[in-house]
Amino acid sequence: MKIPFKRLSLAVLLALGATRVLAIEPFVVQDIEVRGLQRVELGTFFTYLPLRVGETIDDTRVPQIIRTLYKQGSFESVKLERDGNKLVVVIEERPTISTIVFDGNKQIKTEQLLEGLKPMGFAKGEVLNPSMLAQIVQELEQQYFSHGKYSVRITHKVVKLPRNRVDVRFKVVEGDAAVIGAINIVGNQVFSDEELLKQFELTTGGWFSFFTDDNQYAKEKLSGDLEKLRSYYMDRGYLKFQVSSTQVAISPDRQQIYITININEGEQYKIKDIKFVGDLIVTEEQLRQMLPAKSGDIYSAAAFTFAETNISKLLGLYGYAFANVTTAPTPDDQNKEVDVTLMIQPGKRTYVRRISFSGNETTNDHVLRREMRMMESGPFSTDLVDRSKTLLERQPFIEEVTIETPKVEGTDDQVDVDVKVKERNAGTFNAGFGYSDFYGLQFTAGISHENFLGSGNKVAFNLSNSKAIKSYDVSFTDPYFTVDGVSLGTRVYFRETDYGELNLVGQALDSVGTKVTLGIPYSEVSRFSIGVGFQDSTFQTGGATSVLQLQEFFQRADQDISVEPDFDYSYLTLELGWLRNTLNRGIFPDRGTSQSFSVEASVPNSDFQFYKAQYDLQHYIQITDGWSFLVRGNLAYGDGYGDGVENYKLPYFENFYAGGQGTVRGFERNTIGPREIIRTSRTSGTPPGTDPGDIGVPVVLPPEFDRIQVGTRGVGGNARALAGMELIFPTPFADGNRSVRTSLFVDAGHLWDTEFDRTHYSFLQTDDYEAIPDYSDSSQFRVSYGLALQWLSPMGPIGFHFSRALRKEDGDNTENFGFTIGRTF
C-alpha cells in the first residue's frame, strides 16, 4: 500500500526557506524508485540524491534531500512518497532549450548576443530556468546599452515543444542609438580640447557620421579613447598623467549622451639616464640602437615600448624565444627628470622539439617542410619563424599560414612549432574573355595545376582554341629538382597565332618549340636562371605585302615578298635571368618587392642573330591592414647583332607590343606604338609613242608618287617602357578575404622603334611624307586610369577592369571594359 508523506507540504516549505518543522515517523529505506526522468540518466540522478538504501529517512532528511535536488538546476518540482519501506521520488524536469531565436536585432549580431549569454548558462541544449529569463533580458539590454542603444525594448516568449523542449524567442526593438551630445575634458591645461579630441574615435558628429557611426556611444570605443588619451600624454613626457574619473550621462529622452572626462596632467619629465641591466647577451651598443631615445629627450612611453619589442626580437634571433624585457622609470619629482632602466631577462636558449603541420589536405608534408628554415632539435629563432611563414605563403597553392610556438610542458628551453596552413585551389581552368567596341568578344582557354598530386610541382596542359591563338602547350616545373633548391622547368609547345585577331600586321605565325630552364638559388630572396630553347616557325604575311615594315624585313632577309610571301626560320636561344623577391605572398601580396632581369639571345649562325632584355619591378608599400600601394614598371629592349644586313635590327616577329591587359589598360590590345604603313604604287596615263587608237596601258609612276596610308594594326617595336600605380583597398562585402582584391589604378606606357628613320621617305611628295608618323619618338606616352577587381575563384582567377584613357595619340583605339578568367595577377 502506498503511503504518502503526511509532511510533504512541510518539506516543500522547508525547501523554500520555511522555518516550521513537524515530526514524521522515521523508517529505513529498503528501495528507491525514481519517476519522471526523461533527460537525466538514472545513474546521474543517484549521484545527486543524498540518500542511499539502508539509511534512515526522517523529518530532518526530507528538506535536505529536496534542497539538494533543487540545487542541481535540472528539476522543476520534486516530490517524495512512501510505498511501504520504499522511497518514491517523483520528478518533473525543467525543459531544455531547443533553439534561441532573435528577431529585430541589426546593431548586434545574433552570435554576439548568444556569446554574451553563455556565462549565465543560457545556451542551446542547456536547461531552462524560467526564473532566469528576467536576468537574461537585462543582460541583453546591457549589451545594447554598451552600443548606445538606450531605448531598446526586449520581450521574450517561451514556446513548448515535444519531449520537454522549448524554443525561447526574443523580440528586439532596437530604437535609435543615442548620439553624443558633448565630450568634455576637465583638467587639461597643456593641450586644448580640440587637440585632445582629435585622438578620439568618438565624436559629436560630422559630415560622414551617417556612414562611420562615430557619434554613437559604445563602451568599448570610450575605453579605447581613454587609452589613446593616456598614451598621448605619456608619449609627450607626462609620466604621471591620470584619468581621475569618467561620467557618462544620458538625457531624459534617452536620445543624447554627455561624456565628462576628468584628468590630471602632471608635470613633463625628461630622460636623465638610460641603463640596461640583466643578462644582456648582446652588446650595450646594439641595445641602444634598438632605442629611439637618449638622455635629454622628453620621456616617451611609446619609444620604450618600441624598444622592448625590438630587443625581444633581437634576442629571438639568437634563439632566446621567451626573453622578457621590461621598462622601469624612476622619476625625480624635484628636477622633473626620470631614470629609465631596461631590465633584460633572456631566459634559456630555446630549441625546436617538433615541427608539425595541419590543414594540408592535399599538399604533402615534405613540400611544406622544405620551406621551413628551422630543423627539429635545432636552435629556435623568431626571425626564422617569420622567414618560414613568408616562404610558405609565397607558394601559389597556400592562401594563409599561422605558426604557433608553444612551450613544451615540463621544460623551459624547448618549443614545438605548429604550422597551420589554409590551402587554396591549385587547379585552374584558364579562360580569357575580352570585349571592345571595335573587335567584339575574344576568348581563350586552358588548364594547369600548381600543386600536382600534392608534390608542389606545377604541371600545365594548355589546349587553347580561340580566334587569335590555337596552342598545345605542355610544361612541367619542379621547384626542388635538387635538395639545394635548384629548380627545373621544361616546356614543349605548338602554337598557331592569328595576327589579324591580335591587331597585328600579317596573317599567321606557326611555331613549334621546346625550352629547358634551371633556376639556381643565390640567397633566400634571389636566384639566377639559365635556359636554352629551340623554335622552328613559319610567318605568313597573308597578302600584307604592301606594308612598308614587312617589305623592309623581307628585303633584309633577301627574299622577294611579292614572290614568296611566307617566311620560314628557326633558331636556338640562350637565356640568362635574375630574380629578387621579397614579397610576403605568392598571390595578392601587399608588401615587399619583386625585381627581375632577363636577357635572351639567339646563338650565332641562327637564321637571325638578335637579343632581347627585360627588367620588371613590383614594389608594394603597406599603408595599413587591407590597404597598400603598388608601384610597378617594365623596361624592354631588343636589337640585332653580328654582320649582315639581316641582323641590323630585331626581327619583325620578335617585336614587343603594348596595349591592353598587362600593359596599359584602356587601350586596344597591341595597338600602342608603331602601326602599319601601307605603301602602294600609283599608275597613270598611256606610254608615250603609242597609237591613240590602241588601248592604253597603265604606267607605274616613280616612287615619289607612291601612296602612303597609316593603318590600324600594330607592328610592334624594339623598345618599351611601362609604369603603373595602384591603390589597393579592402573589397566591400569581402573584408579580410585574401582571395579578392580591388584597386584603383593608373597605367602609363609607350612602345617605339629606335631603328625607325623617317627621313628614309623624304623622297615622297610633301603631303605623303608628312603623313608618316615618327615611330622613333620615345615621348608619346599613353596614360589611363580605372578600377580593377580580381578574384581567385574555385574555377580559377577572374578579373575585370573599367578604364578610361587619360592621354592618347591620334588614331589610338581605346576600350572601357576588359574581363579575363585564368590570368595570372
C-alpha positions in Angstrom: 0.0 0.0 0.0 1.4 3.4 -1.0 1.6 5.8 1.9 2.3 9.5 1.0 4.3 11.5 3.4 2.0 13.5 5.7 4.6 16.1 6.0 5.4 16.5 2.2 3.9 20.0 2.2 6.1 20.9 5.1 9.1 19.5 3.2 8.4 21.8 0.2 8.1 24.8 2.5 11.3 23.9 4.1 12.9 23.7 0.7 11.7 27.2 0.0 13.1 28.5 3.3 10.2 27.9 5.8 11.3 27.5 9.5 8.4 25.4 10.9 9.2 21.7 11.4 6.6 18.9 12.1 7.7 15.4 13.1 7.2 12.3 10.9 7.7 8.7 11.6 11.2 7.6 10.5 11.8 4.4 8.5 14.7 2.5 7.0 14.8 2.9 3.2 15.0 -0.6 1.6 14.4 0.5 -2.0 14.3 3.8 -4.1 12.2 4.3 -7.1 12.5 7.4 -9.4 9.7 8.5 -11.6 9.6 11.3 -14.3 13.1 11.2 -15.6 13.4 11.9 -19.3 16.8 13.6 -19.9 18.8 12.9 -16.8 20.2 9.4 -16.6 19.2 7.3 -13.6 22.8 6.8 -12.6 23.4 10.5 -12.8 20.3 11.2 -10.7 21.6 8.9 -7.9 24.8 10.9 -7.7 22.6 13.9 -6.9 20.4 12.1 -4.3 21.9 12.5 -0.8 20.4 9.2 0.4 21.3 5.5 0.0 19.4 2.2 0.5 19.7 1.1 4.1 19.8 4.7 5.5 17.0 6.1 7.7 14.9 8.9 6.5 13.2 11.2 9.0 11.9 14.8 9.2 15.4 16.2 9.1 16.4 14.4 6.0 13.4 15.3 3.8 14.1 19.1 3.4 17.8 18.3 2.9 17.0 15.9 0.1 14.7 18.3 -1.6 17.0 21.3 -1.3 19.9 19.2 -2.8 17.9 18.1 -5.8 16.7 21.6 -6.5 20.2 22.9 -6.4 21.1 20.8 -9.4 19.0 23.3 -11.5 17.5 20.5 -13.6 14.2 20.0 -11.9 11.0 22.0 -11.9 9.4 20.1 -9.0 10.4 17.3 -6.5 8.0 15.1 -4.5 8.8 12.3 -2.0 6.4 9.5 -1.4 6.5 6.3 0.7 5.4 2.9 -0.5 6.0 0.6 2.5 9.7 0.8 3.0 10.4 2.0 -0.5 11.1 5.7 -1.1 9.4 7.0 -4.3 10.9 10.2 -5.8 8.6 11.9 -8.3 10.5 14.3 -10.6 9.4 16.9 -13.1 12.4 18.0 -15.1 12.9 21.5 -16.4 12.7 21.8 -20.2 15.9 22.0 -22.3 16.4 24.9 -24.8 16.0 23.6 -28.3 16.6 26.9 -30.1 17.1 30.6 -29.3 15.7 33.0 -31.8 16.2 36.7 -32.1 14.0 38.9 -34.2 14.8 42.5 -35.0 18.4 42.7 -34.0 20.5 44.6 -36.5 23.1 46.5 -34.4 24.4 43.4 -32.7 24.7 40.1 -34.5 22.9 37.0 -33.0 26.2 35.3 -32.5 27.4 38.2 -30.3 24.2 38.2 -28.2 24.4 34.4 -27.6 28.1 34.7 -26.7 27.3 37.2 -24.0 24.6 34.9 -22.5 26.8 31.8 -22.3 28.4 32.8 -18.9 24.9 32.7 -17.4 24.3 29.2 -18.6 21.8 30.2 -21.2 22.5 28.4 -24.5 21.1 25.8 -26.9 20.9 22.4 -25.2 21.1 23.9 -21.7 18.3 23.5 -19.1 15.9 26.5 -19.0 15.3 28.1 -15.6 12.2 30.3 -16.2 13.1 32.5 -13.2 16.3 33.5 -15.0 14.6 35.0 -18.1 14.2 38.4 -16.5 18.0 38.5 -15.8 18.6 37.3 -19.4 16.6 40.2 -20.7 18.6 42.6 -18.5 21.9 41.2 -19.8 20.7 41.7 -23.4 19.7 45.2 -22.7 23.2 45.8 -21.2 24.7 44.7 -24.4 22.7 47.2 -26.3 23.4 49.9 -23.7 27.1 49.4 -24.4 26.4 50.3 -28.0 24.5 53.4 -27.2 21.0 51.9 -27.7 19.3 53.1 -24.5 15.8 53.0 -25.9 15.9 49.3 -26.7 12.9 47.1 -25.8 13.2 43.4 -25.5 10.4 40.9 -24.9 10.6 37.1 -24.7 8.3 34.2 -25.4 8.7 30.5 -24.5 7.2 28.0 -26.9 6.8 24.4 -25.6 7.8 21.6 -27.8 7.5 17.8 -27.6 9.9 15.8 -25.4 10.1 18.5 -22.8 11.9 21.0 -25.0 11.2 24.7 -25.6 12.0 27.4 -28.1 13.0 30.8 -26.5 12.2 33.7 -28.7 13.2 37.3 -28.2 11.7 40.2 -29.9 14.1 43.2 -30.1 13.1 46.7 -30.9 16.4 48.4 -31.0 15.3 52.0 -31.4 17.6 54.8 -32.3 21.0 55.0 -30.9 21.7 57.8 -28.5 24.2 60.2 -30.1 26.9 62.0 -28.3 25.8 65.5 -27.4 29.2 66.6 -25.9 32.5 65.3 -24.8 34.1 67.4 -22.1 37.6 67.1 -20.9 38.2 68.7 -17.5 41.7 69.5 -16.1 43.7 69.9 -19.3 45.9 73.0 -19.4 48.8 72.0 -21.7 46.7 70.7 -24.6 43.5 72.2 -25.9 40.2 70.2 -26.0 40.3 70.3 -29.8 43.8 68.8 -29.9 42.9 66.0 -27.5 39.6 65.2 -29.1 41.4 64.6 -32.4 42.8 61.5 -30.8 39.3 60.1 -30.1 37.3 57.7 -32.2 34.1 59.0 -30.6 33.0 62.4 -31.8 29.9 64.6 -31.6 29.3 64.0 -35.3 30.2 65.3 -38.7 29.5 65.0 -42.4 30.3 61.3 -42.6 28.9 60.2 -39.2 25.9 58.6 -41.1 28.4 56.1 -42.5 31.0 55.8 -39.7 28.7 56.0 -36.6 31.5 57.8 -34.8 28.9 59.9 -33.0 27.2 56.8 -31.4 28.3 55.9 -27.9 29.9 52.5 -27.3 31.6 51.5 -24.1 34.5 49.7 -25.9 35.1 52.8 -28.0 35.3 55.0 -25.0 37.7 52.7 -23.3 39.9 52.8 -26.3 39.7 56.5 -26.5 40.8 56.8 -22.8 43.8 54.7 -23.6 44.7 56.9 -26.6 44.4 59.9 -24.3 46.7 58.3 -21.8 49.2 57.4 -24.5 49.1 60.9 -26.0 50.3 62.4 -22.6 52.7 59.6 -21.8 54.4 59.9 -25.2 55.0 63.6 -24.5 56.7 63.3 -21.2 53.7 63.5 -18.8 54.8 60.5 -16.8 52.2 60.8 -14.0 49.1 61.6 -16.2 45.9 60.1 -14.8 42.3 59.9 -15.8 40.7 60.7 -12.5 37.1 59.8 -13.4 34.7 59.4 -16.2 31.0 60.2 -16.2 28.5 59.1 -18.9 25.1 60.8 -18.6 22.1 60.3 -20.7 19.4 62.9 -21.4 15.9 62.3 -20.1 14.6 61.4 -23.6 17.4 58.8 -24.0 18.5 60.4 -27.2 21.8 62.1 -26.3 24.8 61.1 -24.2 27.1 63.5 -22.4 30.6 62.3 -21.6 32.8 64.1 -19.0 36.4 63.1 -18.5 38.4 64.4 -15.5 42.2 64.3 -15.9 45.3 65.2 -14.0 48.1 66.1 -16.4 51.0 66.2 -14.0 54.4 67.6 -15.0 56.6 66.9 -18.1 59.7 64.8 -17.5 62.9 64.5 -19.4 65.2 61.5 -19.6 68.2 61.7 -17.3 69.8 58.4 -17.8 69.1 55.1 -19.5 70.5 51.8 -18.1 70.4 48.2 -19.3 70.5 45.6 -16.6 70.3 41.8 -16.6 71.9 39.2 -18.9 72.4 41.4 -22.0 73.5 38.6 -24.4 74.4 41.3 -27.0 76.5 44.4 -26.6 75.0 47.6 -25.0 75.8 49.4 -28.2 73.4 47.0 -30.1 70.8 47.5 -27.5 71.0 51.3 -27.7 70.5 51.1 -31.5 67.1 49.5 -30.7 66.0 52.5 -28.6 64.9 55.7 -30.4 65.6 57.9 -27.4 68.6 59.3 -25.5 69.4 61.3 -22.4 68.0 64.8 -22.5 65.0 63.8 -24.6 61.5 64.2 -23.4 60.3 60.9 -22.0 58.1 58.9 -24.3 56.4 55.7 -23.3 56.0 54.7 -26.9 59.7 54.9 -27.6 60.4 52.4 -24.8 57.6 50.1 -25.8 59.1 50.1 -29.2 62.5 49.3 -27.7 61.1 46.4 -25.7 59.6 44.9 -28.8 62.8 45.3 -30.9 65.1 44.0 -28.1 62.9 40.9 -27.7 63.1 40.3 -31.5 66.8 40.8 -31.4 67.2 38.2 -28.7 64.9 35.9 -30.6 67.3 35.9 -33.5 69.9 34.4 -31.1 67.4 31.7 -30.0 66.0 33.3 -26.9 62.4 32.9 -27.7 61.0 33.8 -24.3 63.0 36.9 -23.5 61.4 39.3 -21.1 62.2 43.0 -21.5 60.6 45.5 -19.1 61.0 49.2 -18.6 61.2 50.7 -15.1 61.1 54.5 -15.0 62.3 56.2 -11.7 61.1 59.8 -11.7 62.9 62.6 -9.9 60.0 64.8 -9.0 62.1 67.7 -7.9 64.1 68.1 -11.1 61.4 66.7 -13.3 63.7 64.0 -14.7 63.4 60.3 -15.0 66.0 57.5 -14.9 64.9 54.6 -17.1 66.1 51.1 -16.5 65.5 48.4 -19.1 65.6 45.0 -17.4 66.5 42.2 -19.7 65.8 38.6 -18.8 66.6 36.4 -21.9 65.9 33.1 -20.2 67.4 29.9 -21.6 68.3 29.5 -25.3 65.4 27.7 -26.9 65.4 24.7 -29.2 62.8 23.2 -31.5 61.5 19.8 -30.4 59.0 19.1 -33.1 57.6 20.7 -36.3 54.1 19.7 -37.2 51.7 20.7 -40.0 47.9 20.8 -40.1 45.4 22.0 -42.7 47.3 20.5 -45.6 44.7 18.1 -47.0 46.3 17.9 -50.5 49.9 19.0 -50.0 52.5 16.5 -48.8 54.2 17.3 -45.6 57.7 17.3 -47.1 56.6 20.0 -49.6 55.9 22.3 -46.7 58.8 21.2 -44.6 61.3 22.1 -47.2 60.2 25.7 -46.9 60.9 25.8 -43.2 64.1 27.4 -42.2 64.3 25.6 -38.8 65.1 22.0 -38.1 63.9 19.7 -35.3 66.4 19.7 -32.4 68.0 22.8 -33.9 68.1 26.3 -32.3 64.9 28.3 -32.4 64.8 31.8 -33.9 61.9 34.2 -34.3 63.4 35.5 -37.4 63.4 32.1 -39.0 59.8 31.6 -38.0 58.8 34.8 -39.8 61.0 33.8 -42.8 59.4 30.3 -42.9 55.9 31.9 -42.8 56.8 34.2 -45.7 58.2 31.4 -47.8 55.1 29.2 -47.2 52.7 32.0 -48.1 54.6 32.6 -51.4 53.5 29.2 -52.6 50.7 29.7 -55.1 48.7 26.8 -53.5 48.8 28.3 -50.0 46.4 31.1 -49.0 47.3 31.7 -45.4 49.8 30.4 -42.8 49.6 30.6 -39.0 52.6 29.5 -36.9 52.4 29.0 -33.2 55.3 28.1 -30.9 54.0 26.8 -27.6 56.4 25.8 -24.8 57.0 22.1 -24.3 55.3 21.2 -21.0 57.8 20.5 -18.3 60.8 22.3 -20.0 62.0 25.8 -20.2 64.2 25.6 -23.2 62.1 23.8 -25.9 59.2 24.7 -28.1 57.0 23.0 -30.7 56.5 24.7 -34.0 52.8 24.1 -35.0 52.2 25.3 -38.6 48.6 25.6 -39.7 48.0 26.3 -43.4 45.0 27.2 -45.4 45.2 25.8 -48.9 43.8 27.4 -52.0 42.6 25.6 -55.1 45.8 24.9 -57.0 44.0 23.6 -60.1 43.0 26.3 -62.6 40.7 26.2 -65.6 42.2 29.0 -67.6 39.9 31.1 -69.8 40.0 34.6 -71.0 37.3 36.9 -72.2 37.7 40.4 -73.7 35.3 42.8 -75.2 35.7 46.0 -77.0 33.5 48.2 -79.3 36.0 47.7 -82.1 36.8 43.9 -82.0 33.9 42.4 -80.0 34.3 39.3 -77.9 37.5 37.4 -77.6 38.1 34.0 -75.9 41.0 31.7 -74.7 41.1 28.6 -72.6 43.5 26.1 -70.9 44.2 24.1 -67.7 47.0 23.9 -65.1 47.8 22.7 -61.6 50.3 24.4 -59.3 50.5 21.5 -56.8 50.2 18.3 -58.9 49.4 15.4 -56.6 50.4 17.4 -53.6 54.1 17.4 -54.7 54.5 21.2 -55.1 55.3 20.6 -58.8 53.5 22.6 -61.5 52.0 20.8 -64.5 50.2 22.7 -67.2 48.3 21.4 -70.2 47.2 24.5 -72.2 44.9 23.5 -75.0 43.7 26.9 -76.2 41.4 27.4 -79.1 40.4 31.0 -79.7 40.0 33.3 -82.6 43.5 34.6 -82.0 45.6 31.7 -80.8 45.5 27.9 -81.1 48.1 26.3 -79.0 49.1 23.0 -77.5 51.4 23.7 -74.6 52.7 21.2 -72.0 55.0 22.3 -69.2 56.4 20.9 -66.0 58.2 22.7 -63.2 59.9 21.2 -60.2 60.9 23.9 -57.8 63.2 21.5 -55.9 64.9 19.5 -58.6 67.8 19.1 -56.2 67.9 19.3 -52.4 69.7 22.6 -52.7 66.7 24.2 -54.2 67.7 24.2 -57.9 64.5 24.2 -60.0 63.9 22.6 -63.3 61.4 23.8 -65.9 60.6 22.1 -69.2 58.2 23.1 -71.9 57.1 21.8 -75.3 54.6 23.8 -77.4 53.0 24.2 -80.8 51.2 27.5 -81.5 49.2 29.0 -84.3 48.8 32.7 -84.0 46.3 34.7 -86.0 47.9 38.1 -86.3 44.8 39.7 -87.6 42.8 38.9 -84.4 45.6 40.3 -82.3 45.6 43.7 -84.2 49.0 42.8 -85.7 50.2 43.0 -89.3 50.4 39.7 -91.0 48.2 36.6 -91.4 49.7 34.0 -89.0 52.7 32.7 -87.2 53.0 28.9 -86.7 55.7 27.8 -84.2 56.9 24.6 -82.6 59.5 24.7 -79.9 60.9 23.5 -76.6 62.7 25.0 -73.7 64.5 23.9 -70.6 65.3 26.2 -67.7 67.3 25.8 -64.5 66.9 28.1 -61.5 69.8 28.4 -59.2 69.3 30.0 -55.7 71.7 32.6 -54.7 70.1 33.6 -51.4 66.8 33.3 -49.6 65.4 36.1 -51.8 67.3 35.9 -55.0 68.1 33.4 -57.7 69.7 33.1 -61.1 68.3 31.2 -64.1 69.8 29.8 -67.3 67.7 28.4 -70.1 68.1 27.0 -73.6 65.3 26.9 -76.2 64.7 25.9 -79.8 62.0 27.2 -82.1 61.0 26.5 -85.7 58.4 28.8 -87.2 56.6 29.9 -90.4 55.5 33.5 -90.8 52.6 34.1 -93.2 52.0 37.6 -94.5 48.6 36.9 -95.8 48.6 39.5 -98.5 50.0 42.3 -96.4 52.8 42.6 -98.9 52.2 46.4 -99.3 53.1 47.1 -95.6 56.3 49.0 -95.6 57.7 47.4 -92.4 57.2 43.9 -93.9 58.8 45.0 -97.2 61.9 46.2 -95.4 62.1 43.0 -93.3 61.9 40.7 -96.4 64.5 42.9 -98.1 66.9 42.4 -95.2 66.2 38.6 -95.4 67.0 38.7 -99.1 63.5 37.4 -100.0 61.1 38.8 -102.5 57.8 39.3 -100.6 55.8 39.5 -103.8 57.0 36.1 -104.9 57.4 34.3 -101.6 55.0 36.0 -99.1 55.7 33.4 -96.3 59.0 33.2 -94.4 60.5 30.1 -92.7 63.1 30.4 -89.9 64.5 28.7 -86.9 66.9 29.5 -84.1 68.4 28.3 -80.9 68.3 30.7 -77.9 70.1 31.1 -74.6 68.5 32.9 -71.7 70.0 34.3 -68.5 67.9 35.7 -65.7 68.0 37.1 -62.2 65.1 37.4 -59.7 65.0 39.0 -56.3 61.7 38.5 -54.5 60.8 39.8 -51.0 57.0 39.7 -51.5 55.2 38.4 -48.5 52.8 36.2 -50.5 52.8 34.4 -53.8 49.3 35.6 -54.8 47.9 39.0 -53.9 50.9 40.3 -51.9 50.6 43.6 -50.0 54.2 44.4 -49.1 57.7 43.7 -50.4 59.5 44.0 -53.8 60.0 41.8 -56.8 62.7 42.6 -59.3 63.7 40.5 -62.3 66.1 41.0 -65.2 66.5 38.6 -68.2 68.5 38.5 -71.4 67.5 36.2 -74.3 69.7 35.9 -77.4 69.8 33.6 -80.4 73.1 31.8 -80.8 75.4 32.6 -83.7 74.7 31.0 -87.1 70.9 31.0 -86.4 68.7 32.4 -89.2 68.6 35.7 -87.2 71.1 37.0 -84.6 69.3 39.1 -82.0 68.9 39.7 -78.3 66.1 40.9 -76.0 66.5 42.3 -72.5 63.7 43.0 -70.0 63.5 44.4 -66.4 60.4 44.1 -64.3 59.6 45.8 -60.9 56.8 45.4 -58.4 57.0 47.3 -55.2 54.3 47.1 -52.6 54.0 49.6 -49.7 51.6 48.5 -46.9 49.7 51.5 -45.6 47.6 49.7 -43.1 45.7 46.4 -42.8 43.9 45.8 -46.1 45.4 49.0 -47.7 48.6 49.0 -49.8 50.2 51.0 -52.6 51.8 49.3 -55.7 54.4 50.8 -57.9 55.4 48.7 -61.0 57.4 49.2 -64.1 58.7 47.3 -67.1 61.6 48.2 -69.5 62.3 46.1 -72.6 64.8 46.5 -75.4 65.9 44.3 -78.3 68.2 44.6 -81.3 70.2 42.6 -83.8 73.9 41.8 -83.6 76.5 40.4 -85.9 77.4 41.1 -89.5 74.9 41.2 -92.4 72.0 43.4 -93.3 69.5 40.9 -91.9 70.9 41.3 -88.4 70.9 45.1 -88.1 67.7 45.2 -86.1 65.3 42.9 -84.2 63.3 40.5 -86.4 59.7 41.6 -87.0 58.1 38.7 -85.3 60.2 39.2 -82.1 59.0 42.8 -81.5 57.5 43.9 -78.2 53.9 45.1 -78.0 51.8 47.3 -75.8 48.1 48.0 -75.1 45.5 46.1 -73.2 45.6 43.9 -70.0 49.1 43.5 -68.6 50.5 46.7 -70.2 48.2 49.8 -70.5 44.6 49.1 -69.8 42.1 51.3 -71.5 43.7 50.8 -74.9 43.0 48.1 -77.5 45.4 45.1 -77.3 48.7 45.6 -79.2 47.7 49.0 -80.7 50.1 51.4 -78.9 53.2 52.4 -80.8 54.2 51.8 -84.4 51.4 50.8 -86.8 51.4 49.5 -90.3 52.4 51.9 -93.1 50.8 50.8 -96.3 52.8 51.9 -99.4 51.3 51.3 -102.9 52.5 52.5 -106.3 50.4 54.8 -108.4 49.7 54.4 -112.1 48.6 57.0 -114.7 48.2 57.6 -118.5 49.4 55.8 -121.6 53.0 55.2 -122.5 54.5 57.8 -124.9 54.6 57.0 -128.7 51.6 54.5 -128.6 48.9 54.8 -131.3 46.0 56.8 -129.9 43.7 54.1 -131.1 45.4 51.4 -129.1 44.0 50.5 -125.6 46.1 52.4 -123.0 48.5 50.5 -120.8 48.8 52.0 -117.2 52.1 53.5 -116.4 53.7 53.0 -113.0 54.7 56.4 -111.7 58.1 57.0 -110.0 58.5 56.2 -106.2 58.0 59.8 -105.1 54.3 59.4 -106.3 53.7 56.3 -104.1 50.6 56.4 -102.0 51.1 56.3 -98.2 48.4 55.2 -95.7 48.8 54.5 -92.0 46.6 51.6 -90.9 45.1 50.5 -87.6 47.1 47.3 -87.0 50.3 47.3 -84.9 53.7 46.1 -86.0 55.4 46.4 -82.6 58.7 47.9 -81.7 62.1 47.1 -80.1 61.8 49.4 -77.1 59.1 49.6 -74.5 58.6 51.4 -71.2 55.6 50.7 -68.9 54.7 52.1 -65.5 51.8 51.9 -63.2 50.5 52.8 -59.7 47.7 51.1 -57.8 45.9 51.9 -54.6 44.7 48.5 -53.2 41.9 48.7 -50.7 39.5 46.3 -48.9 36.8 44.9 -51.2 33.3 45.8 -50.0 31.4 42.8 -48.5 34.6 40.7 -48.6 36.6 42.3 -45.8 39.6 40.1 -44.8 39.2 37.7 -47.8 42.6 37.1 -49.3 41.1 35.7 -52.5 39.7 39.0 -53.6 41.5 42.3 -54.5 40.1 45.7 -55.5 42.3 48.6 -56.7 42.3 52.0 -58.3 45.0 52.2 -61.0 46.9 54.5 -63.2 48.7 52.9 -66.2 51.2 54.6 -68.4 53.4 53.3 -71.2 54.8 53.6 -74.7 56.3 51.5 -77.4 58.7 52.7 -80.1 61.2 51.6 -82.7 64.7 53.0 -82.2 65.7 52.0 -85.7 62.9 53.8 -87.5 64.2 56.6 -89.6 61.5 58.9 -91.1 64.0 60.6 -93.4 64.3 57.4 -95.5 61.0 58.5 -97.1 61.9 62.1 -97.7 61.8 61.4 -101.5 58.0 61.2 -101.3 55.8 64.2 -102.0 55.4 66.6 -99.1 51.8 65.6 -98.1 52.6 61.9 -98.2 55.9 62.3 -96.3 54.3 64.3 -93.5 51.6 61.6 -93.2 54.2 59.2 -91.9 54.4 59.3 -88.0 57.8 59.3 -86.3 57.7 55.9 -84.7 61.2 56.5 -83.1 59.8 59.2 -80.9 60.0 57.9 -77.3 58.0 60.7 -75.7 54.5 59.8 -76.8 53.3 58.1 -73.6 49.8 56.9 -73.1 48.1 57.2 -69.8 44.9 55.6 -68.5 43.1 55.1 -65.1 40.3 52.9 -63.8 39.0 50.4 -61.3 40.1 46.7 -61.2 38.6 43.7 -59.3 40.4 40.4 -59.1 39.1 37.2 -57.6 40.8 33.8 -57.1 37.6 31.8 -57.6 37.3 28.0 -57.3 37.4 27.8 -61.1 40.5 30.0 -61.4 41.5 33.7 -61.3 38.8 36.0 -62.5 39.4 39.7 -63.2 37.8 42.7 -64.8 38.5 46.3 -65.1 36.8 49.6 -66.0 39.2 52.0 -67.6 39.4 55.3 -69.4 42.2 56.8 -71.5 43.6 59.9 -69.9 46.3 60.7 -72.5 46.3 59.3 -76.0 47.5 60.0 -79.5 45.6 60.5 -82.8 44.3 57.2 -84.2 44.5 55.2 -80.9 41.8 52.6 -80.3 40.5 52.6 -76.7 38.4 50.3 -74.7 36.5 50.9 -71.4 36.0 47.3 -70.2 38.0 44.1 -70.0 37.3 40.7 -68.5 39.6 37.7 -68.0 39.4 34.3 -66.5 42.6 32.4 -65.6 45.0 35.2 -66.0 47.9 35.4 -63.5 47.6 38.6 -61.5 
